[in-house]
Amino acid sequence: MKALLPFIILIGFLLFGMPVSFALAGAGMIGIWLVTGSFSSVISVLGAIPFSAVGDYILTTIPMFILMARLSSSSGLAEDLYECASKWLSHIRGGLAVATVFATMIFGAMSGAAVAAAAVMAKICIPNMRRFGYSDTLSAGVVGVGSTTDILIPPSVAMVIYSVMTGTSLSKVLIAGVIPGILVCLLLVLCILVWVTIRPSDAPKTQKASWAERWRSLYSVGPSFLLISMVLVLLYAGIATPTEVGALGAFIAAMIGIVMKRLDWANAVDALKETIRNSGMIFMIFIGANIFGNFIILSQVPQQIMVAVTNMNLDRWVIMTGIIIAYFIVSMFMDEIPLIIITLMLTFQTVVSLGFDPIWYGVISMMMISMGLVFPPVGLVAFVVSGVAKISLTTVYKGTAVLIIAIFVATFLVMIFPQIATWLPSTMR
């Protein structure tokens, strides 16, 4: 009961709207006091945890990736990507929706956060699809589900947190998401083409751009592909650390904006402010999570879970399926970052003890989280798309409920063929 009570308190804090970081810290302090019976133990943890939780050098990757994303957005790279994709694909039925998928995927290689990508792409893509008669259901569904691929495709802030929490190689975890992310996008394109074949009224108009316009659009996305190539090549080849890659990426994004005369002083300051605000929020969650994690260690909850699972004598895939379903359910109600931190404390040791590859599990957990971000009753990405595009939440859910099939199928394939996630990292030096 002593081990269970802090979890109940944590849920209560979250339901009453307390910030996640304070909810974790408060529940963790109560848990430590209940387990040790000593208030001095709580004070000792509070004295040591704040610095040790965020003093890890690898965490500097997070503000670098966020800054790169903000500067890329301020430099108008997302607009260039969508414009280019639409020029090449708008002549086919559903082409603008397909263009949105590819633009969102590529922007994901400069963004790293699904919610941020959803806000940017909803503002750019949905008005244009509306102009050509696309239904709000299809438009919102494409942006919502497409933006969740940013969790998989590097640089992914969620993957950085997974690496820090589990001690898994950050470069390998980041690269592991590339092929699954592309797979989700290709399956999403397939879902769109089937949709517009069955319901052509949802994508009635097409527009054929001239070859001159198409080739001209490629010129505008050159800087974006330079930035993306730099990120992926440096990570894969191990030439630079993820932090160095993020810092260089942020610098290049800023230079692109300055050279193209799109990034002014006000936008640059806003990008820095957003980076500080978002990084501070993540680090506060880390501190709270480490306090709560201290309680979990003292109460030996993970070990008890491992013993209980072992005593069940179930096939490991039955247990993994249960974990995946639990991930999916919880992800409907919680943002990706606190969800990753809390769930990894409870599940990672069990998953590794069952013989599963930690890199593979990182990809699977991200795919589960991406589903929850667009699935009712909460689905934070769905809320963002609804708010930015001024589309009813019900309409957004109708679209994402169909297109989420792409993530379901991709997850199933990664479970059957784990090499989809593990092959590329295994080729790294």
QUIGI-V996261 format. One record per residue. N is the residue number from 1. RES is the residue in three letters. SS is DSSP state (alpha for helix, beta for strand, coil for the rest). PSI is psi in whole degrees, -180 to 180 (999 if undefined). BURIAL is b if it has 16 or more other ideal C-beta (glycine too) atoms within 10 Angstrom, else e. Layout:
N,RES,SS,PSI,BURIAL
N,RES,SS,PSI,BURIAL
This chain:
1,MET,coil,-38,e
2,LYS,alpha,-37,e
3,ALA,alpha,-29,b
4,LEU,alpha,-35,e
5,LEU,alpha,-45,e
6,PRO,alpha,-34,b
7,PHE,alpha,-41,b
8,ILE,alpha,-42,e
9,ILE,alpha,-41,b
10,LEU,alpha,-47,b
11,ILE,alpha,-41,e
12,GLY,alpha,-45,e
13,PHE,alpha,-46,b
14,LEU,alpha,-40,b
15,LEU,alpha,-31,e
16,PHE,coil,5,e
17,GLY,coil,14,e
18,MET,coil,140,b
19,PRO,coil,143,e
20,VAL,alpha,-42,b
21,SER,alpha,-44,b
22,PHE,alpha,-34,e
23,ALA,alpha,-44,b
24,LEU,alpha,-46,b
25,ALA,alpha,-46,b
26,GLY,alpha,-48,b
27,ALA,alpha,-37,b
28,GLY,alpha,-42,b
29,MET,alpha,-42,b
30,ILE,alpha,-41,b
31,GLY,alpha,-43,b
32,ILE,alpha,-42,b
33,TRP,alpha,-41,b
34,LEU,alpha,-40,b
35,VAL,alpha,-43,b
36,THR,alpha,-25,b
37,GLY,coil,15,e
38,SER,coil,123,e
39,PHE,alpha,-26,e
40,SER,alpha,-29,e
41,SER,alpha,-38,b
42,VAL,alpha,-45,b
43,ILE,alpha,-39,e
44,SER,alpha,-43,e
45,VAL,alpha,-43,b
46,LEU,alpha,-29,b
47,GLY,alpha,-28,e
48,ALA,alpha,-35,e
49,ILE,alpha,-47,b
50,PRO,alpha,-42,b
51,PHE,alpha,-46,e
52,SER,alpha,-30,e
53,ALA,alpha,-36,b
54,VAL,alpha,9,b
55,GLY,coil,0,e
56,ASP,coil,129,e
57,TYR,alpha,-35,e
58,ILE,alpha,-24,e
59,LEU,alpha,-15,b
60,THR,alpha,-16,b
61,THR,alpha,-35,b
62,ILE,alpha,-55,b
63,PRO,alpha,-31,b
64,MET,alpha,-45,b
65,PHE,alpha,-41,b
66,ILE,alpha,-42,b
67,LEU,alpha,-41,b
68,MET,alpha,-42,b
69,ALA,alpha,-45,b
70,ARG,alpha,-41,b
71,LEU,alpha,-36,b
72,SER,alpha,-43,b
73,SER,alpha,-45,b
74,SER,alpha,-26,b
75,SER,coil,0,b
76,GLY,coil,21,b
77,LEU,alpha,-32,b
78,ALA,alpha,-41,b
79,GLU,alpha,-41,b
80,ASP,alpha,-43,b
81,LEU,alpha,-45,b
82,TYR,alpha,-41,b
83,GLU,alpha,-43,b
84,CYS,alpha,-49,b
85,ALA,alpha,-40,b
86,SER,alpha,-35,b
87,LYS,alpha,-38,b
88,TRP,alpha,-22,b
89,LEU,alpha,-10,b
90,SER,coil,-12,b
91,HIS,coil,-14,e
92,ILE,coil,153,e
93,ARG,coil,129,b
94,GLY,coil,9,b
95,GLY,alpha,-36,b
96,LEU,alpha,-34,b
97,ALA,alpha,-41,b
98,VAL,alpha,-41,b
99,ALA,alpha,-39,b
100,THR,alpha,-41,b
101,VAL,alpha,-50,b
102,PHE,alpha,-39,b
103,ALA,alpha,-41,b
104,THR,alpha,-41,b
105,MET,alpha,-46,b
106,ILE,alpha,-40,b
107,PHE,alpha,-29,b
108,GLY,alpha,-28,b
109,ALA,alpha,-1,b
110,MET,alpha,-4,b
111,SER,alpha,-71,b
112,GLY,coil,0,b
113,ALA,coil,125,b
114,ALA,alpha,-42,b
115,VAL,alpha,-43,b
116,ALA,alpha,-43,b
117,ALA,alpha,-40,b
118,ALA,alpha,-42,b
119,ALA,alpha,-44,b
120,VAL,alpha,-49,b
121,MET,alpha,-31,b
122,ALA,alpha,-38,b
123,LYS,alpha,-34,b
124,ILE,alpha,-49,b
125,CYS,alpha,-43,b
126,ILE,alpha,-43,b
127,PRO,alpha,-38,e
128,ASN,alpha,-40,b
129,MET,alpha,-37,b
130,ARG,alpha,-39,e
131,ARG,alpha,-30,e
132,PHE,coil,17,b
133,GLY,coil,10,e
134,TYR,coil,143,b
135,SER,coil,150,b
136,ASP,alpha,-31,b
137,THR,alpha,-49,b
138,LEU,alpha,-46,b
139,SER,alpha,-49,b
140,ALA,alpha,-38,b
141,GLY,alpha,-42,b
142,VAL,alpha,-47,b
143,VAL,alpha,-43,b
144,GLY,alpha,-55,b
145,VAL,alpha,-39,b
146,GLY,alpha,-38,b
147,SER,alpha,-22,b
148,THR,alpha,-16,b
149,THR,alpha,-17,b
150,ASP,alpha,-22,b
151,ILE,alpha,-30,b
152,LEU,coil,-42,b
153,ILE,coil,128,b
154,PRO,coil,147,b
155,PRO,coil,118,b
156,SER,coil,120,b
157,VAL,alpha,-38,b
158,ALA,alpha,-39,b
159,MET,alpha,-36,b
160,VAL,alpha,-45,b
161,ILE,alpha,-40,b
162,TYR,alpha,-45,b
163,SER,alpha,-45,b
164,VAL,alpha,-43,b
165,MET,alpha,-30,b
166,THR,alpha,-11,b
167,GLY,coil,17,e
168,THR,coil,149,b
169,SER,coil,123,b
170,LEU,alpha,-45,b
171,SER,alpha,-43,b
172,LYS,alpha,-39,b
173,VAL,alpha,-42,b
174,LEU,alpha,-46,b
175,ILE,alpha,-29,b
176,ALA,alpha,-26,b
177,GLY,alpha,-8,b
178,VAL,alpha,-57,b
179,ILE,alpha,-46,b
180,PRO,alpha,-37,b
181,GLY,alpha,-44,b
182,ILE,alpha,-39,b
183,LEU,alpha,-45,b
184,VAL,alpha,-43,b
185,CYS,alpha,-43,b
186,LEU,alpha,-40,e
187,LEU,alpha,-34,b
188,LEU,alpha,-40,b
189,VAL,alpha,-43,b
190,LEU,alpha,-43,e
191,CYS,alpha,-40,b
192,ILE,alpha,-45,b
193,LEU,alpha,-38,b
194,VAL,alpha,-43,e
195,TRP,alpha,-52,b
196,VAL,alpha,-18,b
197,THR,alpha,-42,e
198,ILE,alpha,-40,e
199,ARG,coil,75,e
200,PRO,alpha,-22,e
201,SER,alpha,-18,e
202,ASP,alpha,-14,b
203,ALA,alpha,70,b
204,PRO,coil,-32,e
205,LYS,coil,148,e
206,THR,coil,160,e
207,GLN,coil,126,e
208,LYS,coil,118,e
209,ALA,coil,151,b
210,SER,coil,160,e
211,TRP,alpha,-32,e
212,ALA,alpha,-42,e
213,GLU,alpha,-39,e
214,ARG,alpha,-48,e
215,TRP,alpha,-34,e
216,ARG,alpha,-36,e
217,SER,alpha,-29,b
218,LEU,alpha,-34,e
219,TYR,alpha,-39,e
220,SER,alpha,-25,b
221,VAL,coil,2,b
222,GLY,alpha,-47,e
223,PRO,alpha,-38,b
224,SER,alpha,-45,b
225,PHE,alpha,-31,e
226,LEU,alpha,-47,e
227,LEU,alpha,-46,b
228,ILE,alpha,-45,b
229,SER,alpha,-42,e
230,MET,alpha,-47,b
231,VAL,alpha,-51,b
232,LEU,alpha,-43,b
233,VAL,alpha,-45,e
234,LEU,alpha,-38,b
235,LEU,alpha,-48,b
236,TYR,alpha,-43,b
237,ALA,alpha,-12,e
238,GLY,coil,21,e
239,ILE,coil,-35,e
240,ALA,coil,156,b
241,THR,coil,160,b
242,PRO,alpha,-37,b
243,THR,alpha,-44,b
244,GLU,alpha,-38,e
245,VAL,alpha,-45,b
246,GLY,alpha,-43,b
247,ALA,alpha,-44,b
248,LEU,alpha,-39,b
249,GLY,alpha,-43,b
250,ALA,alpha,-41,b
251,PHE,alpha,-45,e
252,ILE,alpha,-41,b
253,ALA,alpha,-41,b
254,ALA,alpha,-43,b
255,MET,alpha,-39,e
256,ILE,alpha,-46,b
257,GLY,alpha,-40,b
258,ILE,alpha,-46,e
259,VAL,alpha,-39,e
260,MET,coil,2,e
261,LYS,coil,40,e
262,ARG,coil,-23,e
263,LEU,coil,107,b
264,ASP,coil,179,e
265,TRP,alpha,-41,e
266,ALA,alpha,-43,e
267,ASN,alpha,-38,b
268,ALA,alpha,-42,b
269,VAL,alpha,-42,e
270,ASP,alpha,-40,e
271,ALA,alpha,-42,b
272,LEU,alpha,-42,e
273,LYS,alpha,-44,e
274,GLU,alpha,-38,b
275,THR,alpha,-46,b
276,ILE,alpha,-44,e
277,ARG,alpha,-48,e
278,ASN,alpha,-40,b
279,SER,alpha,-42,b
280,GLY,alpha,-41,e
281,MET,alpha,-45,e
282,ILE,alpha,-43,b
283,PHE,alpha,-36,b
284,MET,alpha,-40,b
285,ILE,alpha,-39,b
286,PHE,alpha,-43,b
287,ILE,alpha,-49,b
288,GLY,alpha,-42,b
289,ALA,alpha,-36,b
290,ASN,alpha,-34,b
291,ILE,alpha,-45,b
292,PHE,alpha,-37,b
293,GLY,alpha,-33,b
294,ASN,alpha,-41,b
295,PHE,alpha,-42,b
296,ILE,alpha,-40,b
297,ILE,alpha,-46,e
298,LEU,alpha,-36,b
299,SER,alpha,-9,b
300,GLN,coil,36,e
301,VAL,alpha,-46,b
302,PRO,alpha,-41,b
303,GLN,alpha,-39,e
304,GLN,alpha,-37,e
305,ILE,alpha,-44,e
306,MET,alpha,-44,b
307,VAL,alpha,-44,e
308,ALA,alpha,-41,e
309,VAL,alpha,-42,b
310,THR,alpha,-41,e
311,ASN,alpha,-20,e
312,MET,alpha,-23,e
313,ASN,coil,39,e
314,LEU,coil,155,e
315,ASP,coil,143,e
316,ARG,alpha,-27,e
317,TRP,alpha,-29,e
318,VAL,alpha,-43,e
319,ILE,alpha,-44,b
320,MET,alpha,-40,b
321,THR,alpha,-41,e
322,GLY,alpha,-42,e
323,ILE,alpha,-42,b
324,ILE,alpha,-43,b
325,ILE,alpha,-42,e
326,ALA,alpha,-43,e
327,TYR,alpha,-48,b
328,PHE,alpha,-44,b
329,ILE,alpha,-49,e
330,VAL,alpha,-34,e
331,SER,alpha,-16,b
332,MET,coil,-22,b
333,PHE,coil,-5,e
334,MET,coil,147,b
335,ASP,coil,159,b
336,GLU,alpha,-40,b
337,ILE,alpha,-54,b
338,PRO,alpha,-32,b
339,LEU,alpha,-47,b
340,ILE,alpha,-48,b
341,ILE,alpha,-47,b
342,ILE,alpha,-47,b
343,THR,alpha,-35,b
344,LEU,alpha,-33,b
345,MET,alpha,-32,b
346,LEU,alpha,-29,e
347,THR,alpha,-27,b
348,PHE,alpha,-48,b
349,GLN,alpha,-41,e
350,THR,alpha,-44,b
351,VAL,alpha,-46,b
352,VAL,alpha,-40,e
353,SER,alpha,-24,e
354,LEU,coil,-3,b
355,GLY,coil,13,e
356,PHE,coil,147,b
357,ASP,coil,127,b
358,PRO,alpha,-32,b
359,ILE,alpha,-43,b
360,TRP,alpha,-43,b
361,TYR,alpha,-34,b
362,GLY,alpha,-44,b
363,VAL,alpha,-45,b
364,ILE,alpha,-44,b
365,SER,alpha,-37,b
366,MET,alpha,-38,b
367,MET,alpha,-37,b
368,MET,alpha,-42,b
369,ILE,alpha,-39,b
370,SER,alpha,-35,b
371,MET,alpha,-48,b
372,GLY,alpha,-27,b
373,LEU,coil,-17,b
374,VAL,coil,10,b
375,PHE,coil,140,b
376,PRO,coil,158,e
377,PRO,coil,-14,e
378,VAL,coil,-80,e
379,GLY,coil,86,b
380,LEU,alpha,-37,b
381,VAL,alpha,-38,b
382,ALA,alpha,-40,b
383,PHE,alpha,-40,b
384,VAL,alpha,-48,b
385,VAL,alpha,-44,b
386,SER,alpha,-45,b
387,GLY,alpha,-44,e
388,VAL,alpha,-44,b
389,ALA,alpha,-3,b
390,LYS,coil,48,e
391,ILE,coil,141,b
392,SER,coil,146,e
393,LEU,alpha,-36,b
394,THR,alpha,-42,e
395,THR,alpha,-42,b
396,VAL,alpha,-46,b
397,TYR,alpha,-35,b
398,LYS,alpha,-41,b
399,GLY,alpha,-46,b
400,THR,alpha,-30,b
401,ALA,alpha,-30,b
402,VAL,alpha,-49,b
403,LEU,alpha,-15,b
404,ILE,coil,-14,b
405,ILE,alpha,-35,e
406,ALA,alpha,-42,b
407,ILE,alpha,-39,b
408,PHE,alpha,-49,e
409,VAL,alpha,-43,b
410,ALA,alpha,-42,b
411,THR,alpha,-44,b
412,PHE,alpha,-43,e
413,LEU,alpha,-39,e
414,VAL,alpha,-33,b
415,MET,alpha,-41,b
416,ILE,alpha,-40,e
417,PHE,coil,81,e
418,PRO,coil,-18,b
419,GLN,alpha,-22,e
420,ILE,alpha,-35,b
421,ALA,alpha,-30,b
422,THR,alpha,-17,b
423,TRP,alpha,-51,e
424,LEU,alpha,-45,b
425,PRO,alpha,-31,b
426,SER,alpha,-19,e
427,THR,coil,-4,e
428,MET,coil,156,e
429,ARG,coil,999,e
